[in-house]
Amino acid sequence: MNQNEPAGDYIVRAIARQGTIRAFACRTTETCREAVRVHQLSPLASAALGRLMSGVLMLARDLKRAEDSITAIIHCQGPLQGLTVIGEGDATVRGLVSQPVVETRYIRPGKLDVGSAVGAGTLTIIRDLGLKEPYAGKVRLVSGEIAEDLTYYLAVSEQIPTAVSLGVSLDQQGVRLAGGLMVQLMPDAGDEAAAWLEQRVAGFPEISYLLGEGFNPHQILDLLLGDPEIRYLEVTPCAYACHCTRDRMERNLITLGRSELEKMAADPNGIQLECHFCNQHYHFSQAALQNLLQALTANADGD
Ligand SMILES: [Zn+2]
């Protein structure tokens, strides 16, 4: 292992097959462990959120600026009820599960039934690139297994033929290993490249198996693409992190509107807000809320 292949969580981007294919692979073990710690996730919630976070982290490598973001929202009828993941241009990710504790079910021994825990529903992807309107696309879920759903989304909504594989393996201690890979055909790749990729992906071992065997993201791409000319581009460390601040919480309060704020400001104890992505608490005293109301009034007068 050289210094370009860090020991912790990271995403690597690569180009292969004379530029007809671009690929991403990531290891997200610590990222998933942090999500499990923050939200006290049960095994199925850990696997579903871990997979979606890994996928979004790779999608977010296309973002040009650190402050751009990709949000993936799953509305679903299975026991998990829903998932939200936000990946930022700085390779941080955060997320939550609507129902973090659900009964554990398996497809076969050792293989969690994520598809049933998610169930039928929709996947919405929102790209916020700092433009006036964020770009959003929505598809129905194919299987609830997350990787297939992202593949379907990319094919239908963005017309990019993509192979996605995501894996989170768990043991008694929690997340043992997590990661993923994403391979896309470039627009001029042609049918031959498409057939070649389909063949390579079919029967390729599961990500969690490969990580368990000690493969790092670089080696997983090597194994999948089998291209001695593969060109590795940047390597980016990734992590679970929330960017909430008191300022952002204050702006959220303001968007609730005057009457809601007045109700809160009537309480001599003020209010306690909690960020759902990191559980950070923010206390706003009665005086602070009254100041916000005054600022709102001053702004309204200025209009
Ligand atoms: Zn937060």
Boltz pocket constraint, residues with backbone or C-beta under 6 A from the ligand:
constraints:
  - pocket:
      binder: B
      contacts: [[A, 242], [A, 243], [A, 244], [A, 275], [A, 276], [A, 277], [A, 278], [A, 279], [A, 280]]
      max_distance: 6.0
